[in-house]
Amino acid sequence: MNEAGADRIDGAMAATPGEGPNPLAELADLLVSSLEALARAGQADAACRMAGRACAVLRTTDAGQWRKFNVLLHRVGRLAGPVGT
């Protein structure tokens, strides 16, 4: 690898995941992306159940992160089967 390529890799690794100003926000973003992928893979019901659990955990502690999962529930809920089935 040439020096320019090594610089790009070193630069990309400078911001270590989880060491930013809000690791909870980073984890929430990662989980939202994972749940979206799960829904696209045909598991929308499971993605909704997990997003609902995340909403329950975050509802009283972090409204900003709760909102991410609430939005996901509304978006992915259309892909899920009827409630209670």
N, C-alpha and C positions, 0 to 999 in steps of 0.2 A: 504494500500500500504506500502511496506517495505521501509526502508531508501534508499536502492540502487535504487529502482524505482523512488523515489522522486528526487534523485540526477540527474537521466537521464532527467526527465521532466524539472527540473530547468536548466540544461545545455542546453537543446534544446531551451528553451525560452530566453536564454541569448542574442542571436542575434535577436533583434526585427526587423521584416521586415520594410523596409523604413528608418531605421536608420543606414544603412551601408554607405560605402563611395559614392555610386551612386544610389540614390533612383530611378532616371529615368531609369537606366538599369534594376533594379528590376521590375519596372512597365512594361517595354518593354518585359521582359522575361515572365511575367505573362500574358500579352496580347497575345504574340506569342503562348504560350501554350493553351490559351483559344481559339484562332482562329484555331489552329490545331485540337482541340477537336470538334469545330463547323464543320469544314470540314469533319472530320471522321463521324460525325453524319448526313451527307448528305447535308450539307449547305455550300458547297465549294464556290458557287457564293457569298454568303453573307460574308464569311471569306475573299475572295479576295477583295471585295469592301472595307471592313474595313481595311485590310492590306494596300490597296492602299491609303486610307485616312491617315493612320499613316505615310506612306512613304512621302506623300505630306507635312505633318506637320514637319517631321524630316529632310527632304532633305537638307535644308540650315543651320540647327542648330546643328545636331548631326549625323555625318556620320556613326559612329559605330552602333548606334541604328537604323538608316535608313537601314543599311545593313541587320540587322536581319529580317526586314519586307520584304525587297527585296528578300531575300533568300526564305522566306515563300511564297511570291507570285509565285516565279518560281516553287516551290515544289507543292503547292496546286493548282496552275493554271491548271495543268494536269487533275485535278479532276472536274474542273468547266466546264460548258457548253460553247458553242461557244460565242465569244464576240458579244455583241449587241442583245442577245436573252433574 
